Amino acid sequence: MPTRSQDPAEYSTLAERCAVAIADAHWFRHMATRALRDGKPRARIRAERARTAARIILMRAKQDAATHRMIVEAATAGKKAT
């Protein structure tokens, strides 16, 4: 995986932030699969936590997208009012 900044504020567009969130969710799901197959102790718990992390990441990305849409709509409405 290529290295990138851990600061989400550095991703300027909504599309970039969503792409990063999707990539992170895929990585966590891959880790869940790996946890189930590696045979180490507490594999199910580790896999469940990885899948939960993926769900949280996607949920936050959806919230970010909804917030972004509201901001854009408000800005557009403000421009029409003036």
MMTF fields as JSON, N, C-alpha, C and O atoms, coordinates in Angstrom:
{
  "mmtfVersion": "1.0.0",
  "mmtfProducer": "UNKNOWN",
  "numBonds": 327,
  "numAtoms": 328,
  "numGroups": 82,
  "numChains": 1,
  "numModels": 1,
  "chainsPerModel": [1],
  "groupsPerChain": [82],
  "chainIdList": ["A"],
  "bondAtomList": [4, 2, 8, 6, 12, 10, 16, 14, 20, 18, 24, 22, 28, 26, 32, 30, 36, 34, 40, 38, 44, 42, 48, 46, 52, 50, 56, 54, 60, 58, 64, 62, 68, 66, 72, 70, 76, 74, 80, 78, 84, 82, 88, 86, 92, 90, 96, 94, 100, 98, 104, 102, 108, 106, 112, 110, 116, 114, 120, 118, 124, 122, 128, 126, 132, 130, 136, 134, 140, 138, 144, 142, 148, 146, 152, 150, 156, 154, 160, 158, 164, 162, 168, 166, 172, 170, 176, 174, 180, 178, 184, 182, 188, 186, 192, 190, 196, 194, 200, 198, 204, 202, 208, 206, 212, 210, 216, 214, 220, 218, 224, 222, 228, 226, 232, 230, 236, 234, 240, 238, 244, 242, 248, 246, 252, 250, 256, 254, 260, 258, 264, 262, 268, 266, 272, 270, 276, 274, 280, 278, 284, 282, 288, 286, 292, 290, 296, 294, 300, 298, 304, 302, 308, 306, 312, 310, 316, 314, 320, 318, 324, 322],
  "bondOrderList": [1, 1, 1, 1, 1, 1, 1, 1, 1, 1, 1, 1, 1, 1, 1, 1, 1, 1, 1, 1, 1, 1, 1, 1, 1, 1, 1, 1, 1, 1, 1, 1, 1, 1, 1, 1, 1, 1, 1, 1, 1, 1, 1, 1, 1, 1, 1, 1, 1, 1, 1, 1, 1, 1, 1, 1, 1, 1, 1, 1, 1, 1, 1, 1, 1, 1, 1, 1, 1, 1, 1, 1, 1, 1, 1, 1, 1, 1, 1, 1, 1],
  "groupList": [{"groupName": "MET", "atomNameList": ["N", "CA", "C", "O"], "elementList": ["N", "C", "C", "O"], "formalChargeList": [0, 0, 0, 0], "bondAtomList": [1, 0, 2, 1, 3, 2], "bondOrderList": [1, 1, 2], "singleLetterCode": "M", "chemCompType": "L-PEPTIDE LINKING"}, {"groupName": "PRO", "atomNameList": ["N", "CA", "C", "O"], "elementList": ["N", "C", "C", "O"], "formalChargeList": [0, 0, 0, 0], "bondAtomList": [1, 0, 2, 1, 3, 2], "bondOrderList": [1, 1, 2], "singleLetterCode": "P", "chemCompType": "L-PEPTIDE LINKING"}, {"groupName": "THR", "atomNameList": ["N", "CA", "C", "O"], "elementList": ["N", "C", "C", "O"], "formalChargeList": [0, 0, 0, 0], "bondAtomList": [1, 0, 2, 1, 3, 2], "bondOrderList": [1, 1, 2], "singleLetterCode": "T", "chemCompType": "L-PEPTIDE LINKING"}, {"groupName": "ARG", "atomNameList": ["N", "CA", "C", "O"], "elementList": ["N", "C", "C", "O"], "formalChargeList": [0, 0, 0, 0], "bondAtomList": [1, 0, 2, 1, 3, 2], "bondOrderList": [1, 1, 2], "singleLetterCode": "R", "chemCompType": "L-PEPTIDE LINKING"}, {"groupName": "SER", "atomNameList": ["N", "CA", "C", "O"], "elementList": ["N", "C", "C", "O"], "formalChargeList": [0, 0, 0, 0], "bondAtomList": [1, 0, 2, 1, 3, 2], "bondOrderList": [1, 1, 2], "singleLetterCode": "S", "chemCompType": "L-PEPTIDE LINKING"}, {"groupName": "GLN", "atomNameList": ["N", "CA", "C", "O"], "elementList": ["N", "C", "C", "O"], "formalChargeList": [0, 0, 0, 0], "bondAtomList": [1, 0, 2, 1, 3, 2], "bondOrderList": [1, 1, 2], "singleLetterCode": "Q", "chemCompType": "L-PEPTIDE LINKING"}, {"groupName": "ASP", "atomNameList": ["N", "CA", "C", "O"], "elementList": ["N", "C", "C", "O"], "formalChargeList": [0, 0, 0, 0], "bondAtomList": [1, 0, 2, 1, 3, 2], "bondOrderList": [1, 1, 2], "singleLetterCode": "D", "chemCompType": "L-PEPTIDE LINKING"}, {"groupName": "ALA", "atomNameList": ["N", "CA", "C", "O"], "elementList": ["N", "C", "C", "O"], "formalChargeList": [0, 0, 0, 0], "bondAtomList": [1, 0, 2, 1, 3, 2], "bondOrderList": [1, 1, 2], "singleLetterCode": "A", "chemCompType": "L-PEPTIDE LINKING"}, {"groupName": "GLU", "atomNameList": ["N", "CA", "C", "O"], "elementList": ["N", "C", "C", "O"], "formalChargeList": [0, 0, 0, 0], "bondAtomList": [1, 0, 2, 1, 3, 2], "bondOrderList": [1, 1, 2], "singleLetterCode": "E", "chemCompType": "L-PEPTIDE LINKING"}, {"groupName": "TYR", "atomNameList": ["N", "CA", "C", "O"], "elementList": ["N", "C", "C", "O"], "formalChargeList": [0, 0, 0, 0], "bondAtomList": [1, 0, 2, 1, 3, 2], "bondOrderList": [1, 1, 2], "singleLetterCode": "Y", "chemCompType": "L-PEPTIDE LINKING"}, {"groupName": "LEU", "atomNameList": ["N", "CA", "C", "O"], "elementList": ["N", "C", "C", "O"], "formalChargeList": [0, 0, 0, 0], "bondAtomList": [1, 0, 2, 1, 3, 2], "bondOrderList": [1, 1, 2], "singleLetterCode": "L", "chemCompType": "L-PEPTIDE LINKING"}, {"groupName": "CYS", "atomNameList": ["N", "CA", "C", "O"], "elementList": ["N", "C", "C", "O"], "formalChargeList": [0, 0, 0, 0], "bondAtomList": [1, 0, 2, 1, 3, 2], "bondOrderList": [1, 1, 2], "singleLetterCode": "C", "chemCompType": "L-PEPTIDE LINKING"}, {"groupName": "VAL", "atomNameList": ["N", "CA", "C", "O"], "elementList": ["N", "C", "C", "O"], "formalChargeList": [0, 0, 0, 0], "bondAtomList": [1, 0, 2, 1, 3, 2], "bondOrderList": [1, 1, 2], "singleLetterCode": "V", "chemCompType": "L-PEPTIDE LINKING"}, {"groupName": "ILE", "atomNameList": ["N", "CA", "C", "O"], "elementList": ["N", "C", "C", "O"], "formalChargeList": [0, 0, 0, 0], "bondAtomList": [1, 0, 2, 1, 3, 2], "bondOrderList": [1, 1, 2], "singleLetterCode": "I", "chemCompType": "L-PEPTIDE LINKING"}, {"groupName": "HIS", "atomNameList": ["N", "CA", "C", "O"], "elementList": ["N", "C", "C", "O"], "formalChargeList": [0, 0, 0, 0], "bondAtomList": [1, 0, 2, 1, 3, 2], "bondOrderList": [1, 1, 2], "singleLetterCode": "H", "chemCompType": "L-PEPTIDE LINKING"}, {"groupName": "TRP", "atomNameList": ["N", "CA", "C", "O"], "elementList": ["N", "C", "C", "O"], "formalChargeList": [0, 0, 0, 0], "bondAtomList": [1, 0, 2, 1, 3, 2], "bondOrderList": [1, 1, 2], "singleLetterCode": "W", "chemCompType": "L-PEPTIDE LINKING"}, {"groupName": "PHE", "atomNameList": ["N", "CA", "C", "O"], "elementList": ["N", "C", "C", "O"], "formalChargeList": [0, 0, 0, 0], "bondAtomList": [1, 0, 2, 1, 3, 2], "bondOrderList": [1, 1, 2], "singleLetterCode": "F", "chemCompType": "L-PEPTIDE LINKING"}, {"groupName": "GLY", "atomNameList": ["N", "CA", "C", "O"], "elementList": ["N", "C", "C", "O"], "formalChargeList": [0, 0, 0, 0], "bondAtomList": [1, 0, 2, 1, 3, 2], "bondOrderList": [1, 1, 2], "singleLetterCode": "G", "chemCompType": "PEPTIDE LINKING"}, {"groupName": "LYS", "atomNameList": ["N", "CA", "C", "O"], "elementList": ["N", "C", "C", "O"], "formalChargeList": [0, 0, 0, 0], "bondAtomList": [1, 0, 2, 1, 3, 2], "bondOrderList": [1, 1, 2], "singleLetterCode": "K", "chemCompType": "L-PEPTIDE LINKING"}],
  "groupTypeList": [0, 1, 2, 3, 4, 5, 6, 1, 7, 8, 9, 4, 2, 10, 7, 8, 3, 11, 7, 12, 7, 13, 7, 6, 7, 14, 15, 16, 3, 14, 0, 7, 2, 3, 7, 10, 3, 6, 17, 18, 1, 3, 7, 3, 13, 3, 7, 8, 3, 7, 3, 2, 7, 7, 3, 13, 13, 10, 0, 3, 7, 18, 5, 6, 7, 7, 2, 14, 3, 0, 13, 12, 8, 7, 7, 2, 7, 17, 18, 18, 7, 2],
  "groupIdList": [1, 2, 3, 4, 5, 6, 7, 8, 9, 10, 11, 12, 13, 14, 15, 16, 17, 18, 19, 20, 21, 22, 23, 24, 25, 26, 27, 28, 29, 30, 31, 32, 33, 34, 35, 36, 37, 38, 39, 40, 41, 42, 43, 44, 45, 46, 47, 48, 49, 50, 51, 52, 53, 54, 55, 56, 57, 58, 59, 60, 61, 62, 63, 64, 65, 66, 67, 68, 69, 70, 71, 72, 73, 74, 75, 76, 77, 78, 79, 80, 81, 82],
  "secStructList": [7, 7, 7, 7, 7, 1, 7, 4, 4, 4, 7, 7, 1, 2, 2, 2, 2, 2, 2, 2, 2, 2, 2, 2, 2, 2, 2, 2, 2, 2, 2, 2, 2, 2, 2, 2, 2, 2, 7, 7, 6, 6, 2, 2, 2, 2, 2, 2, 2, 2, 2, 2, 2, 2, 2, 2, 2, 2, 2, 2, 2, 2, 2, 2, 2, 2, 2, 2, 2, 2, 2, 2, 2, 2, 2, 2, 2, 2, 2, 2, 2, 7],
  "xCoordList": [0.859, 0.0, 0.902, 1.816, 0.658, 1.49, 1.295, 0.219, 2.345, 2.247, 1.514, 1.666, 0.738, 0.007, -0.127, 0.079, -0.467, -0.636, -1.801, -2.79, -1.703, -2.779, -3.789, -4.801, -3.524, -4.407, -5.468, -5.144, -6.738, -7.767, -8.004, -8.559, -7.602, -7.792, -6.953, -7.223, -5.947, -5.103, -5.753, -5.251, -6.843, -7.554, -8.595, -9.568, -8.405, -9.189, -10.588, -11.502, -10.776, -12.097, -12.85, -12.26, -14.148, -14.988, -14.655, -14.622, -14.414, -14.092, -12.803, -12.721, -11.804, -10.555, -10.785, -10.26, -11.566, -11.838, -12.623, -12.356, -13.588, -14.358, -13.476, -13.606, -12.584, -11.686, -10.783, -10.54, -10.295, -9.45, -10.263, -9.773, -11.486, -12.336, -12.624, -12.587, -12.906, -13.175, -11.932, -12.017, -10.784, -9.538, -9.261, -8.847, -9.486, -9.267, -10.236, -9.848, -11.497, -12.48, -12.097, -12.227, -11.624, -11.169, -9.995, -9.914, -9.088, -7.924, -8.368, -7.875, -9.3, -9.775, -10.503, -10.362, -11.274, -11.95, -10.943, -11.132, -9.885, -8.815, -8.169, -7.86, -7.972, -7.396, -8.336, -7.875, -9.638, -10.599, -10.478, -10.488, -10.367, -10.2, -8.894, -8.846, -7.852, -6.543, -6.592, -6.008, -7.286, -7.385, -8.068, -7.668, -9.1, -9.807, -8.966, -9.155, -8.049, -7.262, -5.903, -5.298, -5.407, -4.047, -3.928, -2.828, -5.045, -5.01, -4.486, -4.278, -4.274, -3.792, -4.958, -6.121, -4.643, -5.708, -6.637, -6.232, -7.883, -8.906, -9.136, -9.366, -9.075, -9.221, -10.589, -10.694, -11.639, -12.978, -13.146, -13.772, -12.592, -12.705, -11.951, -12.456, -10.736, -9.955, -10.655, -10.663, -11.238, -11.951, -13.181, -13.469, -13.894, -15.081, -14.715, -15.408, -13.642, -13.201, -12.769, -13.033, -12.111, -11.694, -12.911, -12.947, -13.909, -15.122, -15.872, -16.433, -15.888, -16.53, -15.822, -16.473, -14.506, -13.748, -14.09, -14.235, -14.22, -14.586, -15.959, -16.155, -16.914, -18.258, -18.238, -18.923, -17.467, -17.382, -16.792, -17.28, -15.745, -15.108, -16.101, -16.194, -16.837, -17.809, -18.955, -19.446, -19.385, -20.445, -19.997, -20.755, -18.776, -18.259, -18.112, -18.36, -17.713, -17.596, -18.962, -19.079, -19.994, -21.35, -21.806, -22.443, -21.482, -21.829, -21.095, -21.671, -19.837, -19.044, -19.657, -19.745, -20.079, -20.684, -22.001, -22.276, -22.812, -24.081, -23.843, -24.532, -22.878, -22.535, -22.042, -22.407, -21.218, -20.688, -21.825, -21.834, -22.784, -23.926, -24.736, -25.171, -24.938, -25.688, -24.954, -25.582, -23.644, -22.849, -22.94, -23.114, -22.823, -22.897, -24.279, -24.389, -25.339, -26.698, -26.909, -27.547, -26.376, -26.517, -25.763, -26.248, -24.585, -23.797, -24.501, -24.504, -25.093, -25.821, -27.047, -27.339, -27.766, -28.936, -28.553, -29.286, -27.418, -26.946, -26.582, -26.8, -26.032, -25.672, -26.906, -26.919, -27.96, -29.19, -29.919, -30.588, -29.795, -30.502, -29.905, -30.594, -28.647, -28.026, -28.137, -27.654],
  "yCoordList": [-1.171, 0.0, 1.23, 1.325, 2.169, 3.365, 4.204, 4.221, 4.89, 5.726, 7.004, 7.554, 7.46, 8.705, 9.345, 8.705, 10.59, 11.308, 10.726, 10.299, 10.702, 10.206, 11.295, 11.025, 12.522, 13.637, 13.788, 14.199, 13.463, 13.558, 14.976, 15.159, 15.973, 17.356, 17.679, 18.662, 16.865, 17.108, 16.643, 16.954, 15.913, 15.5, 16.56, 16.687, 17.317, 18.524, 18.284, 19.047, 17.252, 17.072, 15.935, 15.051, 15.986, 14.936, 13.598, 12.568, 13.611, 12.369, 11.741, 10.521, 12.562, 12.037, 11.43, 10.36, 12.111, 11.592, 10.288, 9.359, 10.221, 8.979, 7.85, 6.712, 8.148, 7.114, 6.574, 5.369, 7.444, 7.013, 6.158, 5.137, 6.565, 5.803, 4.41, 3.426, 4.325, 3.026, 2.15, 0.96, 2.732, 1.962, 1.462, 0.318, 2.312, 1.898, 0.79, -0.155, 0.904, -0.125, -1.46, -2.511, -1.413, -2.644, -3.254, -4.473, -2.413, -2.911, -3.611, -4.691, -2.99, -3.618, -4.927, -5.889, -4.971, -6.225, -7.3, -8.475, -6.907, -7.852, -8.369, -9.556, -7.487, -7.903, -8.859, -9.769, -8.664, -9.576, -10.965, -11.964, -11.03, -12.322, -12.983, -14.186, -12.192, -12.722, -13.243, -14.282, -12.522, -12.949, -14.303, -15.139, -14.523, -15.803, -16.95, -18.1, -16.655, -17.707, -17.966, -19.007, -17.055, -17.207, -18.211, -18.663, -18.558, -19.574, -19.101, -19.915, -17.834, -17.302, -17.199, -17.254, -17.051, -16.966, -15.771, -14.731, -15.95, -14.903, -14.381, -13.187, -15.268, -14.871, -14.253, -13.247, -14.86, -14.322, -12.921, -12.063, -12.694, -11.37, -10.336, -9.239, -10.688, -9.753, -9.463, -8.323, -10.485, -10.291, -9.414, -8.538, -9.651, -8.843, -7.385, -6.491, -7.146, -5.759, -5.086, -3.9, -5.825, -5.258, -4.916, -3.863, -5.811, -5.526, -4.339, -3.528, -4.23, -3.09, -1.793, -0.782, -1.818, -0.63, -0.223, 0.964, -1.202, -0.908, -0.254, 0.71, -0.779, -0.191, 1.234, 2.106, 1.475, 2.825, 3.794, 4.915, 3.369, 4.232, 4.608, 5.775, 3.632, 3.918, 4.786, 5.653, 4.558, 5.371, 6.833, 7.75, 7.034, 8.404, 9.067, 10.264, 8.3, 8.847, 9.276, 10.312, 8.484, 8.856, 10.121, 10.981, 10.241, 11.452, 12.658, 13.739, 12.476, 13.548, 13.99, 15.185, 13.028, 13.358, 14.107, 15.065, 13.682, 14.366, 15.792, 16.721, 15.96, 17.295, 18.175, 19.347, 17.609, 18.361, 18.818, 19.959, 17.923, 18.295, 19.429, 20.346, 19.365, 20.426, 21.76, 22.798, 21.741, 22.972, 23.556, 24.764, 22.697, 23.168, 23.747, 24.796, 23.068, 23.573, 24.907, 25.804, 25.045, 26.299, 27.425, 28.554, 27.106, 28.117, 28.543, 29.721, 27.577, 27.884, 28.721, 29.668, 28.395, 29.168, 30.569, 31.52, 30.709, 32.029, 32.911, 34.122, 32.316, 33.08, 33.542, 34.637, 32.701, 33.066, 34.183, 35.003, 34.224, 35.22, 36.617, 37.612, 36.699, 38.024, 38.621, 39.731],
  "zCoordList": [0.0, 0.0, 0.0, 0.82, -0.905, -0.945, 0.306, 0.905, 0.683, 1.879, 1.539, 0.448, 2.461, 2.304, 3.672, 4.703, 3.658, 4.908, 5.692, 5.097, 6.99, 7.84, 8.172, 8.818, 7.739, 8.047, 6.96, 5.846, 7.261, 6.24, 5.743, 4.66, 6.501, 6.072, 4.835, 4.144, 4.553, 3.388, 2.088, 1.008, 2.169, 0.972, 0.69, 1.432, -0.364, -0.552, -1.095, -0.784, -1.892, -2.481, -1.805, -1.184, -1.945, -1.395, -2.049, -1.376, -3.339, -4.05, -3.517, -3.377, -3.221, -2.664, -1.282, -0.975, -0.455, 0.882, 0.816, 1.578, -0.093, -0.248, -0.756, -0.303, -1.688, -2.207, -1.107, -1.035, -0.267, 0.853, 1.831, 2.314, 2.12, 3.036, 2.479, 3.217, 1.2, 0.578, 0.618, 0.919, 0.315, 0.366, 1.782, 1.969, 2.768, 4.157, 4.563, 5.249, 4.141, 4.462, 3.826, 4.453, 2.578, 1.927, 2.677, 2.82, 3.155, 3.887, 5.175, 5.498, 5.908, 7.142, 6.857, 7.612, 5.785, 5.443, 5.056, 5.373, 4.381, 4.058, 5.349, 5.462, 6.301, 7.579, 8.312, 9.0, 8.173, 8.794, 8.187, 8.906, 6.881, 6.212, 6.626, 6.883, 6.688, 7.089, 8.523, 8.83, 9.396, 10.804, 10.915, 11.726, 10.101, 10.164, 9.617, 10.015, 8.72, 8.078, 8.726, 8.465, 9.559, 10.07, 11.217, 11.535, 11.831, 12.879, 14.222, 15.121, 14.372, 15.647, 16.632, 16.232, 17.913, 18.925, 18.705, 18.185, 19.114, 19.062, 17.652, 17.458, 16.672, 15.272, 15.0, 14.298, 15.56, 15.31, 15.883, 15.262, 17.054, 17.676, 16.85, 16.61, 16.413, 15.597, 14.273, 13.809, 13.67, 12.404, 12.606, 11.79, 13.684, 13.966, 14.175, 13.69, 14.888, 15.119, 13.826, 13.627, 12.95, 11.668, 10.803, 10.166, 10.784, 10.016, 10.615, 9.878, 11.924, 12.58, 12.212, 11.949, 12.191, 11.793, 10.363, 10.073, 9.469, 8.081, 8.014, 7.275, 8.79, 8.794, 9.329, 8.794, 10.368, 10.944, 9.939, 9.792, 9.247, 8.248, 7.155, 6.772, 6.656, 5.594, 6.101, 5.377, 7.342, 7.925, 8.041, 7.724, 8.491, 8.605, 7.235, 7.096, 6.235, 4.882, 4.356, 3.7, 4.64, 4.224, 4.938, 4.33, 6.234, 6.973, 6.398, 6.279, 6.046, 5.451, 4.129, 3.848, 3.32, 2.031, 2.22, 1.497, 3.18, 3.446, 3.935, 3.513, 4.813, 5.309, 4.168, 4.076, 3.31, 2.169, 1.256, 0.793, 1.0, 0.153, 0.783, 0.086, 2.103, 2.776, 2.677, 2.469, 2.823, 2.733, 1.338, 1.175, 0.325, -1.064, -1.354, -1.988, -0.892, -1.099, -0.399, -0.951, 0.816, 1.549, 0.845, 0.761, 0.346, -0.364, -1.65, -2.006, -2.337, -3.571, -3.277, -4.008, -2.229, -1.839, -1.423, -1.695, -0.77, -0.343, -1.526, -1.489, -2.57, -3.758, -4.51, -5.072, -4.524, -5.213, -4.478, -5.107, -3.146, -2.346, -2.514, -2.289, -2.903, -3.024, -4.363, -4.586]
}
